[in-house]
Amino acid sequence: MADVHPEHAQLQADRIYLGWQYALLHPDPGPAPRRPSPADDGVAVVDDPADAEWMRRERLNEALLNRPVKIFRVFMTALAVLILVLGVTELLRWSFAAAGLVAAGGVAVFCSYAIHQGDRAVRHRIRERQAVGDRQREERDRELFQAQEEHAERYREWAEKKERYERQLTWYAVTVPDEIDRIDVAGGTLPGWSALITLLGATRLYSGGHLTVLDLSEGAIAKDLIELARRGGDDPLVWVLPGDLPRLDLGATLPPEAFADVLAHVVSVSEEHRTTRDLSFDNAILERVLEVLGENATINQVTAALRALAQVGDPRDDLLSGLITASQLERIGTLFGRGVSDRVVIERAWALESQLRKLETLGSEAVRLPPARLRVVSMDRQAGVFGNRVLGTYVATALTHILRQSPASERPWYHTIIVAGADKLRGDVLDRLMDACETSRTGLVLTYRALTPTVRERLGRGHAAVTFMRLGNAEDARIASEHVGTEHRLELAQLTETISAAGAGTDGGYVSTVGQADEGEDARDVSGTDLKEDITESTEWGRQATKAMGETERVLHRSREFLVEPHQLQQLPTTSVIVTDATAQGRRVRLADANPAILTFPKTTLGEFDEIKEAVLERAEEARRHEPSLFEDAPPNLGPPPARLDWRRRQ
């Protein structure tokens, strides 16, 4: 097994990064073991039997017992002295005096012996108790010494575990292989989408890929990604429609048949229940009109021809403006005959013209734009809702046809397309885009705000990974929990909840760049760019994380578990993503944090948790086989990630 130290982990082009998983390889060892003392419960502690109070009581008791004997001894001694005096003065005969002295003296001596024996017994008891105390003290000292040695060993083990726990990695990359064709993102908020798209887009650009973002959310969710790409040395192209419609040349090179198909799908955006027959009828009308107009026909020429076909307005105005010629006008008038049945054609031509008018300025001021690895097409939130749907459908359909005409890429996901708010597109438009991306090996990311019937039919279809973010609707949350499975228990970091609560917003809007694309070369110095530093300084997520880290240092290792249930999915933090994908070993379900600022944390690695855990176990097993006597310690700890990520390294 190769070295798995995170300093050797780099972004891999064959993986799609969706977030960071919080996991602890080494559990918390808890508080340090307490140092034992003589007062601890586990150590024998007895009172000293030879203390002064105990000896005083023993001697007092003996004195009380000996007091009558001492008094009697004094009496007998005095009696012996009296008898001796009487004998000396010859008041008492010596025979009687001698007998009295022997009797009185003997009794006095016996009393003295009894007193001496009592004192000796007290001293003996004191010495015995002192000996017992000394033995207990020695035993206690031995037990305390042994306990302190065991404590020292336990403390060393705890210190090693604590060091591993404190130094271990806590955030691991959550990726899916580029073998999948698509990533479906269900649910989420605009800030959550912003975090996910910034992370996914930055890692794709860093690995040398190209990225196209079609933002239908009207929330400027790719604004941080644009700034990040700009600081990394790229010059992103940003179109804000409909203002930049004249400078959008997307679809200008399509052949007439494909152009007619694109326009037919654009018209169908407001008619959800249209059939394939209706699309074919619109497509036939547009193909005939484009045949009359010839190649390189513009949208305003098409609308002029449709007005003539629908008999709307005065065709002489279009003749004077040069949109159509007299011969073209004559041919248009005879395309479908002059019978009663042409009323259907007239009505459809009128409907086509009324909706295609929103695209009349398309490509009218097209300029040659410099190449860019990041392209963003967005909808102006100040524009009409219906107009934005028309424009979004046109861009998605035109992209589909361009992909269909392009050869398959040698590297999957080299070009990635992100459609934010894909639930605003018709189901057949999504199907065609999915098929085109799969055929051309283009990566596709679709984000859906709501799980509509159209979305549910396509969620996870084919070889796709499905991710779920916060789902506000109860029915959507129920469907998501059933898709994931309510038996899964996931771990949510408290840091995710804390930072997401103060997460970045999507205030403001995009600033168009295509209007200034021809102003000259940017003089920005892009040498030695640092992705981690750029995330911190150029993204709102990086600034918010830097501000919150000082306040959340105490919760770096806190987490909670939850089951994948509907009410939990409705309360997910903004940046939380539940990632589900199928592998050869089975289906995986992981909880990730899509906050791109986590890459800047000191304990984040670009490796996946399962891979690093498996590698560590293999290294531990190898160490056990080679040096079993030294394998009492835990496996080597995993340090911090690489300090520098060069944006241009893989370009």
DRENVO-26344 format. One record per residue (C-alpha): x, y, z; residue in one letter. Coordinates in steps of 0.5 Angstrom, whole numbers, padded with zeros to 4 digits, always signed. Layout:
BEGIN
XYZa ...
***
This chain:
BEGIN
+0000+0000+0000m +0003+0007-0002a +0004+0012+0003d -0003+0015+0005v +0000+0021+0009h -0005+0027+0007p +0001+0031+0005e +0001+0027-0001h -0006+0027-0003a -0008+0032-0009q -0014+0033-0013l -0016+0027-0017q -0019+0029-0024a -0022+0022-0024d -0026+0024-0018r -0032+0029-0017i -0032+0033-0010y -0038+0034-0007l -0036+0036+0000g -0033+0034+0006w -0035+0028+0011q -0034+0029+0019y -0031+0023+0022a -0026+0021+0027l -0021+0015+0026l -0019+0015+0034h -0025+0016+0039p -0024+0021+0045d -0020+0018+0050p -0024+0022+0055g -0021+0026+0061p -0014+0024+0064a -0014+0018+0069p -0013+0021+0076r -0007+0020+0080r -0008+0015+0086p -0007+0018+0093s -0007+0015+0100p -0014+0017+0101a -0017+0014+0094d -0022+0009+0095d -0018+0003+0092g -0012+0004+0097v -0012+0001+0104a -0012+0007+0109v -0013+0005+0117v -0012+0010+0123d -0005+0010+0126d -0006+0005+0132p +0000+0008+0136a -0002+0015+0136d -0001+0019+0143a -0009+0019+0144e -0009+0012+0144w -0003+0011+0148m -0006+0016+0153r -0012+0012+0154r -0009+0005+0155e -0004+0008+0160r -0010+0011+0163l -0014+0005+0163n -0008+0001+0166e -0007+0007+0172a -0015+0006+0174l -0014-0001+0174l -0008-0001+0178n -0010+0005+0183r -0013+0000+0188p -0007-0005+0188v -0002+0002+0189k -0006+0004+0195i -0006-0003+0198f +0002-0003+0197r +0002+0004+0200v -0002+0001+0206f +0002-0005+0207m +0009-0002+0206t +0007+0003+0212a +0005-0003+0216l +0012-0006+0215a +0015+0000+0217v +0011+0001+0223l +0012-0006+0225i +0020-0005+0224l +0019+0001+0229v +0016-0003+0234l +0021-0008+0234g +0027-0003+0234v +0023+0000+0240t +0022-0007+0243e +0015-0005+0244l +0014-0011+0240l +0017-0018+0241r +0022-0019+0235w +0019-0026+0233s +0012-0022+0232f +0015-0017+0229a +0019-0021+0224a +0013-0025+0222a +0009-0018+0221g +0015-0015+0217l +0015-0022+0212v +0007-0022+0211a +0007-0014+0210a +0013-0014+0206g +0011-0020+0202g +0004-0017+0200v +0008-0010+0198a +0012-0014+0194v +0007-0018+0190f +0003-0011+0189c +0009-0008+0186s +0010-0014+0181y +0003-0014+0179a +0003-0007+0178i +0010-0008+0174h +0006-0014+0170q +0001-0009+0168g +0005-0004+0165d +0009-0009+0161r +0003-0011+0158a +0001-0004+0156v +0008-0003+0153r +0007-0010+0150h +0000-0008+0147r +0003-0002+0144i +0009-0005+0141r +0004-0010+0138e +0000-0005+0135r +0006-0001+0133q +0008-0007+0129a +0001-0008+0126v +0001-0001+0124g +0008-0001+0121d +0006-0007+0117r +0000-0004+0114q +0004+0002+0113r +0009-0002+0109e +0003-0005+0105e +0000+0001+0104r +0006+0004+0101d +0007-0002+0096r +0000-0001+0094e +0000+0006+0093l +0007+0005+0089f +0004+0000+0085q -0002+0004+0083a +0002+0010+0082q +0006+0006+0077e +0000+0003+0074e -0003+0010+0073h +0004+0013+0070a +0003+0007+0065e -0005+0009+0064r -0003+0016+0063y +0002+0015+0058r -0003+0011+0054e -0008+0016+0055w -0003+0022+0053a -0002+0018+0046e -0009+0017+0045k -0010+0024+0047k -0005+0027+0042e -0007+0022+0036r -0014+0025+0038y -0012+0032+0038e -0008+0031+0031r -0012+0027+0027q -0016+0029+0021l -0023+0030+0022t -0026+0032+0015w -0025+0027+0009y -0027+0029+0002a -0033+0026-0001v -0033+0024-0008t -0036+0020-0013v -0032+0017-0019p -0032+0020-0026d -0035+0014-0029e -0042+0016-0027i -0046+0020-0032d -0050+0025-0028r -0051+0028-0021i -0058+0030-0019d -0058+0035-0013v -0065+0035-0010a -0068+0040-0005g -0063+0046-0002g -0063+0053-0001t -0059+0058-0006l -0054+0059-0001p -0053+0051+0000g -0053+0051-0008w -0048+0057-0008s -0043+0053-0003a -0044+0046-0007l -0043+0049-0014i -0037+0053-0011t -0034+0047-0009l -0035+0043-0015l -0033+0048-0020g -0027+0050-0016a -0024+0043-0016t -0026+0041-0023r -0023+0048-0026l -0017+0046-0021y -0016+0039-0024s -0016+0042-0031g -0023+0042-0034g -0028+0046-0037h -0034+0049-0034l -0041+0051-0036t -0046+0054-0031v -0053+0055-0033l -0056+0059-0027d -0064+0059-0028l -0065+0060-0020s -0064+0068-0021e -0060+0068-0015g -0053+0069-0017a -0050+0062-0014i -0044+0062-0018a -0042+0069-0016k -0036+0066-0011d -0034+0061-0016l -0033+0067-0021i -0029+0071-0017e -0025+0065-0015l -0024+0063-0022a -0021+0070-0023r -0017+0070-0018r -0014+0063-0020g -0012+0067-0027g -0018+0065-0031d -0022+0070-0034d -0029+0068-0034p -0035+0069-0039l -0041+0071-0036v -0048+0073-0040w -0054+0076-0036v -0060+0075-0040l -0064+0078-0043p -0059+0084-0043g -0053+0080-0046d -0058+0077-0051l -0055+0081-0057p -0048+0078-0055r -0050+0071-0054l -0048+0067-0060d -0050+0060-0058l -0053+0056-0063g -0051+0061-0069a -0047+0056-0072t -0053+0050-0072l -0056+0048-0079p -0063+0050-0080p -0066+0043-0078e -0063+0043-0071a -0064+0051-0071f -0072+0049-0072a -0072+0044-0067d -0069+0048-0062v -0074+0054-0063l -0079+0049-0063a -0077+0047-0056h -0077+0054-0054v -0084+0055-0056v -0086+0049-0052s -0084+0052-0045v -0091+0055-0044s -0095+0048-0046e -0093+0043-0041e -0098+0038-0044h -0096+0038-0051r -0095+0032-0055t -0089+0030-0059t -0094+0031-0065r -0095+0038-0063d -0087+0039-0063l -0087+0036-0070s -0092+0040-0072f -0088+0046-0070d -0082+0044-0072n -0085+0043-0079a -0087+0050-0080i -0080+0053-0077l -0076+0048-0082e -0080+0050-0088r -0079+0058-0086v -0072+0057-0085l -0072+0053-0092e -0075+0060-0095v -0070+0064-0091l -0064+0060-0093g -0058+0059-0088e -0055+0063-0083n -0062+0066-0082a -0063+0070-0075t -0069+0070-0070i -0071+0077-0072n -0072+0074-0079q -0075+0068-0077v -0080+0072-0073t -0081+0077-0079a -0083+0071-0083a -0088+0068-0078l -0091+0074-0078r -0092+0074-0085a -0095+0067-0085l -0100+0069-0079a -0102+0075-0083q -0100+0079-0077v -0098+0087-0078g -0096+0090-0084d -0091+0086-0088p -0088+0092-0091r -0085+0094-0085d -0081+0088-0085d -0079+0089-0092l -0077+0096-0091l -0073+0094-0085s -0069+0088-0090g -0071+0082-0085l -0075+0079-0091i -0075+0080-0099t -0081+0080-0103a -0079+0074-0106s -0079+0071-0099q -0085+0074-0097l -0089+0071-0104e -0086+0064-0102r -0088+0064-0095i -0095+0066-0097g -0096+0060-0101t -0092+0055-0096l -0099+0052-0094f -0104+0053-0099g -0110+0058-0098r -0115+0053-0096g -0119+0053-0090v -0114+0048-0086s -0109+0053-0086d -0112+0057-0080r -0109+0052-0076v -0102+0054-0079v -0104+0061-0078i -0105+0060-0070e -0099+0056-0069r -0095+0061-0073a -0098+0067-0069w -0096+0063-0062a -0089+0062-0065l -0088+0069-0067e -0091+0071-0060s -0086+0067-0056q -0080+0068-0061l -0080+0075-0061r -0076+0075-0054k -0070+0072-0058l -0070+0077-0063e -0064+0080-0061t -0060+0074-0060l -0053+0074-0063g -0054+0081-0067s -0048+0084-0063e -0044+0078-0063a -0036+0079-0062v -0031+0074-0062r -0029+0072-0055l -0023+0070-0052p -0023+0063-0049p -0025+0061-0042a -0025+0055-0038r -0031+0058-0034l -0037+0060-0037r -0044+0063-0034v -0050+0064-0037v -0055+0067-0032s -0062+0070-0032m -0063+0077-0030d -0068+0077-0024r -0071+0083-0026q -0074+0080-0032a -0080+0077-0033g -0081+0070-0031v -0084+0067-0037f -0078+0071-0041g -0073+0067-0037n -0076+0061-0038r -0076+0062-0045v -0069+0064-0045l -0067+0058-0041g -0070+0053-0045t -0066+0056-0051y -0060+0056-0048v -0061+0048-0045a -0063+0046-0052t -0058+0050-0056a -0053+0046-0051l -0056+0040-0053t -0055+0040-0060h -0048+0043-0060i -0046+0037-0055l -0050+0032-0060r -0045+0035-0066q -0039+0034-0062s -0034+0028-0061p -0034+0024-0055a -0029+0027-0050s -0023+0023-0049e -0023+0024-0041r -0030+0024-0038p -0032+0030-0034w -0027+0034-0038y -0033+0039-0039h -0038+0040-0034t -0045+0043-0035i -0048+0045-0028i -0056+0047-0029v -0058+0050-0023a -0066+0050-0022g -0067+0045-0027a -0074+0044-0025d -0076+0050-0029k -0074+0046-0036l -0079+0041-0039r -0078+0034-0038g -0076+0032-0045d -0071+0038-0045v -0068+0035-0039l -0068+0028-0043d -0065+0030-0049r -0059+0034-0045l -0058+0028-0041m -0057+0024-0047d -0053+0029-0050a -0048+0029-0044c -0048+0022-0044e -0046+0021-0051t -0041+0026-0051s -0038+0024-0044r -0040+0031-0041t -0041+0031-0034g -0048+0034-0032l -0050+0037-0025v -0058+0038-0025l -0060+0042-0018t -0068+0042-0017y -0071+0046-0012r -0077+0042-0011a -0079+0034-0013l -0084+0035-0018t -0087+0029-0022p -0083+0031-0028t -0076+0031-0023v -0078+0024-0019r -0079+0021-0026e -0072+0022-0027r -0068+0023-0021l -0063+0018-0021g -0064+0015-0028r -0059+0012-0031g -0052+0011-0028h -0053+0018-0024a -0051+0019-0016a -0057+0023-0012v -0055+0028-0007t -0061+0031-0002f -0060+0038+0001m -0065+0041+0006r -0072+0039+0004l -0077+0044+0006g -0083+0041+0003n -0086+0035+0008a -0088+0031+0002e -0081+0032-0002d -0078+0030+0005a -0082+0024+0005r -0080+0022-0002i -0072+0023+0000a -0072+0019+0006s -0075+0013+0002e -0070+0014-0003h -0064+0014+0002v -0067+0009+0007g -0069+0011+0014t -0065+0006+0017e -0058+0010+0016h -0055+0013+0022r -0051+0019+0020l -0046+0024+0024e -0047+0031+0023l -0042+0036+0026a -0044+0041+0030q -0039+0046+0027l -0043+0045+0020t -0049+0047+0024e -0046+0053+0027t -0042+0056+0021i -0049+0054+0016s -0053+0058+0021a -0048+0064+0020a -0047+0062+0012g -0046+0066+0006a -0052+0069+0002g -0053+0070-0005t -0054+0078-0005d -0053+0082-0011g -0053+0079-0018g -0048+0078-0023y -0044+0083-0027v -0044+0081-0035s -0036+0081-0037t -0038+0079-0045v -0039+0087-0046g -0032+0088-0044q -0029+0082-0046a -0025+0086-0052d -0022+0091-0048e -0015+0088-0047g -0011+0083-0044e -0012+0083-0036d -0005+0085-0033a -0007+0080-0027r -0001+0077-0024d -0003+0069-0023v +0004+0066-0021s +0004+0062-0015g -0004+0062-0014t -0006+0059-0008d -0013+0055-0008l -0014+0055+0000k -0012+0063+0000e -0016+0064-0005d -0022+0061-0002i -0021+0065+0004t -0020+0071+0001e -0025+0071-0005s -0031+0067-0003t -0036+0069+0002e -0036+0062+0005w -0028+0063+0007g -0030+0070+0010r -0035+0067+0014q -0031+0061+0016a -0025+0065+0018t -0030+0069+0023k -0034+0064+0026a -0027+0059+0027m -0025+0063+0033g -0032+0063+0036e -0033+0055+0035t -0026+0052+0037e -0029+0049+0042r -0034+0045+0038v -0029+0042+0033l -0030+0035+0036h -0037+0035+0037r -0043+0032+0033s -0049+0028+0033r -0052+0022+0030e -0059+0022+0027f -0063+0018+0022l -0065+0019+0015v -0073+0021+0017e -0077+0027+0014p -0077+0031+0019h -0069+0031+0020q -0069+0032+0012l -0073+0039+0013q -0068+0041+0019q -0061+0040+0015l -0056+0045+0016p -0056+0049+0009t -0049+0046+0007t -0051+0039+0009s -0051+0034+0003v -0053+0027+0003i -0050+0023-0002v -0052+0017-0005t -0049+0013-0011d -0048+0005-0013a -0041+0002-0013t -0039-0005-0014a -0039-0006-0006q -0046-0004-0006g -0050+0003-0005r -0046+0008-0001r -0050+0013+0003v -0045+0019+0006r -0047+0026+0010l -0042+0031+0007a -0041+0039+0008d -0041+0042+0002a -0038+0049+0005n -0032+0050+0000p -0028+0053+0006a -0027+0047+0010i -0021+0046+0005l -0018+0051+0009t -0018+0048+0015f -0012+0045+0018p -0015+0038+0019k -0018+0037+0012t -0015+0032+0007t -0017+0030+0000l -0017+0023+0001g -0024+0019+0003e -0025+0016+0010f -0026+0009+0008d -0019+0009+0004e -0015+0012+0009i -0018+0008+0014k -0017+0002+0010e -0010+0004+0009a -0008+0005+0016v -0011-0002+0018l -0006-0005+0013e +0000-0001+0015r -0002-0003+0023a -0003-0010+0020e +0004-0010+0017e +0007-0007+0023a +0004-0012+0027r +0007-0018+0023r +0014-0015+0023h +0015-0012+0030e +0009-0015+0034p +0013-0013+0040s +0013-0006+0038l +0005-0006+0036f +0003-0004+0043e +0002+0003+0041d -0004+0006+0036a -0002+0007+0028p +0001+0013+0026p -0003+0019+0026n -0005+0023+0020l -0003+0030+0020g -0005+0036+0016p -0007+0037+0009p -0002+0040+0004p -0001+0047+0005a -0001+0050-0002r -0006+0048-0008l -0003+0051-0014d -0009+0053-0018w -0005+0052-0025r -0001+0046-0023r -0006+0042-0028r -0007+0046-0033q 
***
